[in-house]
Amino acid sequence: MAKKSGRGLSSSAGLVTYYDADNRKAVHIGPKTVLIVAAAVGVAIYLLNLFF
């Protein structure tokens, strides 16, 4: 049988520890802001496609 290493999943490639790290200097964007910006870009592209 294989030994259990206790480091997490080998297929996660370190992403678990990356996202668990708390970086106070990082830019934090809320999920509502992302949705509003995405909707605004979508509407702008639709209107530009409609008029041009």
DSSP file (Angstrom, degrees, kcal/mol; ACC not computed):
  #  RESIDUE AA STRUCTURE BP1 BP2  ACC     N-H-->O    O-->H-N    N-H-->O    O-->H-N    TCO  KAPPA ALPHA  PHI   PSI    X-CA   Y-CA   Z-CA
    1    1 A M              0   0    0      0, 0.0     2,-0.2     0, 0.0     0, 0.0   0.000 360.0 360.0 360.0 153.9    0.0    0.0    0.0
    2    2 A A        -     0   0    0      1,-0.1     2,-0.2     0, 0.0     0, 0.0  -0.512 360.0-112.9 -81.0 149.1    1.1    3.6   -0.6
    3    3 A K        -     0   0    0     -2,-0.2     2,-0.6     1,-0.0    -1,-0.1  -0.547  23.8-124.7 -79.0 145.7    2.1    5.8    2.3
    4    4 A K        -     0   0    0     -2,-0.2    -1,-0.0     1,-0.1     0, 0.0  -0.815  20.4-167.8 -89.8 125.2   -0.1    8.8    3.2
    5    5 A S        -     0   0    0     -2,-0.6    -1,-0.1     3,-0.2    -2,-0.0   0.763  22.5-138.4 -89.1 -24.6    1.9   11.9    3.2
    6    6 A G  S    S+     0   0    0      2,-0.1     3,-0.1     1,-0.1    -2,-0.1   0.583  72.5 111.7  79.5   8.6   -0.5   14.3    4.8
    7    7 A R  S    S-     0   0    0      1,-0.4     2,-0.2     0, 0.0    -1,-0.1   0.416  82.7-107.6 -93.7   1.6    0.3   17.1    2.4
    8    8 A G        -     0   0    0      8,-0.0    -1,-0.4     3,-0.0     2,-0.2  -0.589  65.2 -17.0 103.1-170.2   -3.1   17.1    0.7
    9    9 A L    >   -     0   0    0     -2,-0.2     3,-0.7     1,-0.1     5,-0.4  -0.479  48.4-146.6 -73.6 138.2   -4.0   15.9   -2.8
   10   10 A S  G >  S+     0   0    0      1,-0.2     3,-0.7    -2,-0.2    -1,-0.1   0.744  98.0  59.6 -75.7 -21.3   -1.2   15.5   -5.2
   11   11 A S  G 3  S+     0   0    0      1,-0.2    -1,-0.2     2,-0.1    -2,-0.0   0.589  87.1  74.3 -82.3  -9.1   -3.5   16.5   -8.1
   12   12 A S  G X  S-     0   0    0     -3,-0.7     3,-2.0     1,-0.0    -1,-0.2   0.658  86.8-148.3 -79.4 -13.8   -4.1   20.0   -6.6
   13   13 A A  T <   -     0   0    0     -3,-0.7    -3,-0.1     1,-0.3    -2,-0.1   0.791  65.0 -55.3  54.6  35.1   -0.6   21.1   -7.5
   14   14 A G  T 3> S+     0   0    0     -5,-0.4     4,-1.6     1,-0.0    -1,-0.3   0.494 106.7 121.6  83.2   2.9   -0.3   23.4   -4.6
   15   15 A L  H <>  +     0   0    0     -3,-2.0     4,-2.4     1,-0.2     5,-0.2   0.824  68.5  59.0 -70.4 -29.7   -3.4   25.4   -5.3
   16   16 A V  H  > S+     0   0    0      1,-0.2     4,-1.5     2,-0.2    -1,-0.2   0.942 109.8  41.7 -64.7 -46.9   -5.0   24.6   -1.9
   17   17 A T  H  > S+     0   0    0      1,-0.2     4,-0.9     2,-0.2    -1,-0.2   0.822 112.2  57.1 -71.1 -28.8   -2.1   26.1    0.0
   18   18 A Y  H >< S+     0   0    0     -4,-1.6     3,-0.5     1,-0.2    -2,-0.2   0.937 111.1  41.1 -65.2 -46.0   -2.0   29.1   -2.4
   19   19 A Y  H 3< S+     0   0    0     -4,-2.4    -1,-0.2     1,-0.2    -2,-0.2   0.732 109.9  58.9 -77.1 -20.9   -5.7   30.0   -1.8
   20   20 A D  H 3< S+     0   0    0     -4,-1.5    -1,-0.2    -5,-0.2    -2,-0.2   0.701  84.2 100.5 -77.5 -18.6   -5.4   29.4    1.9
   21   21 A A    <<  -     0   0    0     -4,-0.9     2,-0.8    -3,-0.5    -3,-0.0  -0.464  69.7-141.1 -70.4 136.2   -2.6   32.0    2.2
   22   22 A D        -     0   0    0     -2,-0.2     2,-0.7     2,-0.0    -1,-0.1  -0.866  20.0-175.8-102.3 106.9   -3.9   35.3    3.5
   23   23 A N    >   -     0   0    0     -2,-0.8     3,-0.8     1,-0.1    -2,-0.0  -0.900  11.1-170.6-106.7 112.0   -2.2   38.2    1.6
   24   24 A R  T 3  S+     0   0    0     -2,-0.7    -1,-0.1     1,-0.2     4,-0.1   0.699  84.5  58.7 -75.8 -19.0   -3.1   41.6    2.9
   25   25 A K  T 3  S+     0   0    0      2,-0.1    -1,-0.2     0, 0.0     2,-0.1   0.571  84.4 104.5 -85.5  -8.9   -1.4   43.4    0.1
   26   26 A A  S <  S-     0   0    0     -3,-0.8     2,-0.5     1,-0.1    -4,-0.0  -0.361  80.5-108.7 -73.3 151.4   -3.6   41.7   -2.6
   27   27 A V        -     0   0    0     -2,-0.1     2,-0.5     2,-0.0    -1,-0.1  -0.688  32.5-153.3 -80.0 127.6   -6.4   43.5   -4.3
   28   28 A H        -     0   0    0     -2,-0.5     2,-0.5    -4,-0.1    -4,-0.0  -0.912  12.1-174.3-108.4 124.4   -9.7   42.2   -3.1
   29   29 A I        -     0   0    0     -2,-0.5    -2,-0.0     3,-0.0     5,-0.0  -0.969  22.0-128.0-119.0 129.5  -12.7   42.4   -5.5
   30   30 A G     >  -     0   0    0     -2,-0.5     4,-1.7     1,-0.1     5,-0.1  -0.337  19.0-118.2 -74.0 156.8  -16.2   41.4   -4.3
   31   31 A P  H  > S+     0   0    0      0, 0.0     4,-2.0     0, 0.0     5,-0.1   0.827 113.5  55.8 -65.8 -31.9  -18.3   39.0   -6.3
   32   32 A K  H  > S+     0   0    0      2,-0.2     4,-2.5     1,-0.2     5,-0.2   0.888 105.6  52.6 -67.2 -37.3  -21.1   41.6   -6.8
   33   33 A T  H  > S+     0   0    0      2,-0.2     4,-2.5     1,-0.2     5,-0.2   0.907 108.7  50.0 -63.5 -41.8  -18.5   43.9   -8.4
   34   34 A V  H  X S+     0   0    0     -4,-1.7     4,-2.4     1,-0.2    -1,-0.2   0.918 112.3  47.2 -63.0 -43.6  -17.4   41.2  -10.8
   35   35 A L  H  X S+     0   0    0     -4,-2.0     4,-2.3     2,-0.2    -2,-0.2   0.898 112.6  48.9 -66.2 -40.4  -20.9   40.5  -11.8
   36   36 A I  H  X S+     0   0    0     -4,-2.5     4,-2.4     2,-0.2    -2,-0.2   0.921 113.2  46.5 -66.3 -43.6  -21.8   44.1  -12.3
   37   37 A V  H  X S+     0   0    0     -4,-2.5     4,-2.5     2,-0.2     5,-0.2   0.908 112.9  50.1 -65.1 -41.6  -18.7   44.8  -14.4
   38   38 A A  H  X S+     0   0    0     -4,-2.4     4,-2.2    -5,-0.2    -2,-0.2   0.905 112.0  47.7 -63.4 -41.4  -19.3   41.7  -16.5
   39   39 A A  H  X S+     0   0    0     -4,-2.3     4,-2.5     2,-0.2    -2,-0.2   0.902 111.6  50.3 -66.3 -40.5  -22.9   42.7  -17.1
   40   40 A A  H  X S+     0   0    0     -4,-2.4     4,-2.4     2,-0.2    -2,-0.2   0.902 111.5  47.8 -65.0 -40.9  -21.9   46.2  -18.1
   41   41 A V  H  X S+     0   0    0     -4,-2.5     4,-2.5     2,-0.2    -1,-0.2   0.904 111.7  51.3 -65.9 -40.0  -19.3   44.9  -20.5
   42   42 A G  H  X S+     0   0    0     -4,-2.2     4,-2.2     2,-0.2    -2,-0.2   0.913 111.6  46.1 -62.2 -43.9  -21.9   42.5  -22.0
   43   43 A V  H  X S+     0   0    0     -4,-2.5     4,-2.7     2,-0.2     5,-0.2   0.896 112.1  51.7 -66.6 -40.3  -24.4   45.3  -22.5
   44   44 A A  H  X S+     0   0    0     -4,-2.4     4,-2.5     2,-0.2    -2,-0.2   0.918 110.9  47.3 -63.1 -43.4  -21.8   47.6  -24.0
   45   45 A I  H  X S+     0   0    0     -4,-2.5     4,-2.3     2,-0.2    -2,-0.2   0.909 112.3  50.5 -64.5 -41.2  -20.8   44.9  -26.5
   46   46 A Y  H  X S+     0   0    0     -4,-2.2     4,-1.9     2,-0.2    -2,-0.2   0.930 112.6  45.9 -61.9 -45.8  -24.4   44.2  -27.4
   47   47 A L  H  X S+     0   0    0     -4,-2.7     4,-2.2     2,-0.2     5,-0.2   0.900 112.4  50.0 -67.1 -39.9  -25.1   47.9  -28.0
   48   48 A L  H  X S+     0   0    0     -4,-2.5     4,-1.8     1,-0.2    -1,-0.2   0.891 112.3  48.1 -64.2 -37.9  -22.0   48.4  -30.0
   49   49 A N  H  < S+     0   0    0     -4,-2.3    -1,-0.2    -5,-0.2    -2,-0.2   0.843 111.9  50.8 -69.0 -33.0  -22.9   45.4  -32.1
   50   50 A L  H  < S+     0   0    0     -4,-1.9    -2,-0.2    -5,-0.2    -1,-0.2   0.880 117.9  35.8 -72.1 -39.0  -26.4   46.7  -32.5
   51   51 A F  H  <        0   0    0     -4,-2.2    -2,-0.2     1,-0.1    -1,-0.2   0.695 360.0 360.0 -91.8 -20.5  -25.4   50.2  -33.7
   52   52 A F     <        0   0    0     -4,-1.8    -3,-0.2    -5,-0.2    -2,-0.2   0.419 360.0 360.0-118.7 360.0  -22.3   49.4  -35.8
